[in-house]
Amino acid sequence: MKYITLLLLVLSLISCRKRLDSFLFNPAKIDSYQLDNFKGEITLDLSGQYSVPQNMIHFVEFPITDNGKTIQIKGIYVGDTANISQDTVILYCHGNKDHMDFYWPRQKLYANAGGLGRYGVLMFDYPGFGLTEGTTTETNMYESTRAALQWLKGKGLTSDRLVMIGFSLGSAPVCEVAGHASDYPLQPSKIVLEAPFASAEIMIQDAALLSMPGSFLVDLKIDNATEIKKVNVPLLWIHGAADSFLSMKSHGQLVYDNKPGTKEAVKVEGGEHETNPSVMGYQNCIDKIAEFIEN
């Protein structure tokens, strides 16, 4: 009887693999990007603060190959695309859910760091998110990041003027790029990780599903806690002490502790997974980011 029970458990877990992978990648498709007119859930409520004029908003796209087919990664650039060859640019890698409309308030917030227009900000949707077609995979997430970097390089951006910000799942492409200098078109001069997760393995173990390797339950190989050991550029780490989705202690703190060289930590008391900027105070948040970039 116990062997039958064990078999049923194994079969159940195998059938859950897609569900658990989908828990880490949770995209939503839309018909169009609405930005300020979007009526769905959003990551932050700016309540009309930190607006961006229409002439600074540019919808862009860049190609990758997905299963032998060329698809276009959809992106939004806030700033003057004609000045990318001179400006400092933030490449923002968003989290695991929905699409760019959900994260639009964060892009507006970063565009106001140091004063509106001080930095250009590029955000993009991974394959399967929003209007970006294609297959949602870890590899395609990295390939779309590569394509974004190539687009910026083609506009004249150089590595010394590139800053990458990764939120939650977006910490993975940031650590990947920063840790593999020769594999990508540009390297960030500095990185910001907000609420990063240590690894897919620890995320599964944190959920206390079963005492077995996370690789049995998910196909993702993301391991920021290991990749960060290869990163030599300065890091600003922001994490909410009350984060119930990615525990500060078991995720962000491990990533921070493993990072060699220059680094700075901002532990936000009372901050949950999505709320760090509002708990810090929006202006305090972007002032901290601007100070980190400038120093």
N, C-alpha and C positions, 0 to 999 in steps of 0.2 A: 504494500500500500504506500509506504513512504517513497518508493521509487516512482510510482505513478504521480504522486504529488509533486515530486521534484521535477519530473518531466513536464507536467503541466505548468509549473513555475517557469521553467526554461523557455517553453514555447510562448508563454505570455510575455516574457521579457523580450524575446526576439521580435514579437509583434509590436512591441512598444518602441523599438528603435527609431522608427520614423517619427513617432509622436515626440520622443525626447529630443531628437535633432530639431524638430520643429519648435520645440520650446526655446531653443537657443536662437533659431532663426524664425522670426514671427512676422513675415512681411504681409502687406495688404496692397491690393491693386486698386487703382483709381482711374477715372476717365480724364482728369486734368488736374494740374496743380492749382490750388486756390490761394495759397499763402495767407494773407491777412483775411481773406474771405472764407477760409476753411471753417466749417461748422462742427467738425468732429473733435475728438480728444486731442489735446496738445500737451507737449512736455512741460511748458511753463506758461503762466498767465502774466504777461507783461503789463496788462491793463492800460494799453495805449502808450506805454513808455517805449523809448528806444526804437522809434520808427525809422524806416529806411525809404528814401524817395524812390519813385518808380524808375527814374533814369539811372539809378545805381544797380538795378536788378536785371541780370542777364541770364536767360536760359541757355545752357550750353549742352553739348554732348560730345562724347569721344568713344571710339570703337574698341571692342575686345572680340575675341573669337570664343564662342561657346558651342561645344560639340560640332565643330566644323563650320559654324554659321557666324557671320559677323553681326553683332548686335551693338546698339548704341546705348552707352551709359548716360543717363540723364543727370544733369547737374545744374546748380544755381550758383552764379558768381555775383557777389555783392561788392561793388567797387567800380573802378574804371579799367576795363580790359585793355585799353591802350597804354596803361601805365604799369602793367604787370612787370615789365622789364626794369622798373625802378622801385616799385613798392615792396614792402614786406607783406607776405601773403600767409594767411592761416588756412591750412587744409583741414577741414573738420570731418572726421569719420564718425557717423552717427551710430546709435544703438541698434538693438535687435528687432524693433517692432515698426510696423506700419510703413512710413515713407517720409519724404522730405517735408510735407505739410506739418506732420507731427513735430518735427524738429526745427521748423522755421523760426520760432521764437529764440532758440539758441543761436541760430545764425545771425539774427538781428542783434542780439546781445553782443556777440563777439565783434560784429561790424562797428559797434559803438565803443569798443575798448580803445582807450587812448584818445577818444573823440571820433565822431563819425567820419569815416574815410581815412583814418590813420592806417588801417590795415585792410587789404582786400581779403575776402573770405569765400572760399569755394567749398560747397557741400555737394554730395552726389548720392544717388540711390544705388545700392548694390543690385545685381541681377535678381529679378523676381520682386523687387520692391517698387511701389509706385508705378511709374510709366516705363521703368527699365525692364525690358524683356529678359528672357534667359533663365538659367538654372541657378537656384540659390545654393551655393556651396562655399566652403571655406576658401578653396582655390580661386573661385570667381570673385570673391570679396577682395582677395589680394590683387587679382588681375585688374579689377576695376579701379583699385587704388593706384596701381601702376599706370593705368591709362590716364587717370586724373593728373598724376605727376608729369606724364609725358605732355599732356595738354598745356600745363603750366610752363614747362620747359620750352615748349614751342612758342610760347608767348614772351619768352625772355627771362623767366624767373631763374635765379641761381640758388644753390643750396644755402648760402649764407643768409638769404632773405626768406627762407621757408621755415614756418613753424607748424607742427602738426598737433592737433587736439583730438583725442579719442575719448569718447564717452561709452562706458559699459562695453558692449561687444566691439565698439569702434576702437577700443584699446588694442585689439589684436592686430589690425593692419598697421597701426602706428608702431607697435613693438616690432612687427615683422620688417617694416621698412627701415626703422632706425637701427635694427640689429643686423641688417644685411646690406652694408654700404655699397657693395659692388653690383648688386642685383637689381637696382632700381634707378630710374633716370635722375632723380634728385634725392638728396639726403636732408632731413630736417636739421636745422641748427639748434633747435630746442624742441622739447615735446611736453605736452600737458596731458595727463591721464586723469580723467574724472571717473570715479567708481569703477576702476578696472577689475577684471576678474583674473584670478591667478592661473587657472587652467580649467578645461572642460572636466578633467578628472576630479578636481577638488569641488567643482560645482555639483557634480553628481554625488560625491561623498557627503558634501554639506547637506544635501537634501535628505540624507539618511535613508535612502531607498533600500540599499542592501550593502553588505560589506563585500563588494566585489569590484574589480577594476571598472572605472568609468568607460573605458574603451569597449566594454561588452555592451554598454547601453547606448553609446553615441558614436558616430563616425568621426566627429571633429577631433583634430589633433592639437587644437590651440593650447599653447602653454606659455603664457606671458611671463610667468615667474622664472622660466628658464631663458626665454628670449631676452628679457631685460638685462641679463648678465652680460650680453654682448653690446649693450647700448652705452656709448661714451659721451653723448651730448647731454646737457643739463635737463633735468626732469622737474616739473611741478606736479605734485600729486595732490588731488583733492578728493576727499571721501567723507561721506556722512557717517557719523558714529552710530546713527540709528538705522543704517541701511539693512533692511530685512531681506533684500533680494540677493545682494552680494555683500556678505559680511565684511566689514572693514578689517577685522582681525585676520580672518582666514584667506582673504583675497588681496585687497589693496595693500595691507601692511606687508604681506609676503613679497609682493611685487616691489614695493619701495625698499624693503630691506635688502633685496637681491641686486638692486641697481648700484653699480659702482660709480664713483666720481660724484660730480656736483648734483645735488638734489635738494628739494624743499618740499615739506609736507604741510598741508592745510587740512586738519581734521575738524569737520564741521559738527559741532555738538547739536544734536537734534535733527541733523540732516538725514533725510531718507534717500532712496535711490535717485529719484528725479528732482529732489527739492533743494539741493545744495546752493544753487545761485540765489534762490529766494530766501533761504534761511540765513545765508551770509549777508544778504542785502545785495540787490543786483549791481549797484554801483561799486560796492566793495569787491564783488566778484570780478568785475571786468577791470577794476583798478589793479587788483592783484595780478591778473593775467598780463596787463600792459606793463606793469612793473617788472614782472619776470622776463618778458620779451625784451624790454629795453636794457635791463641790467645784465 
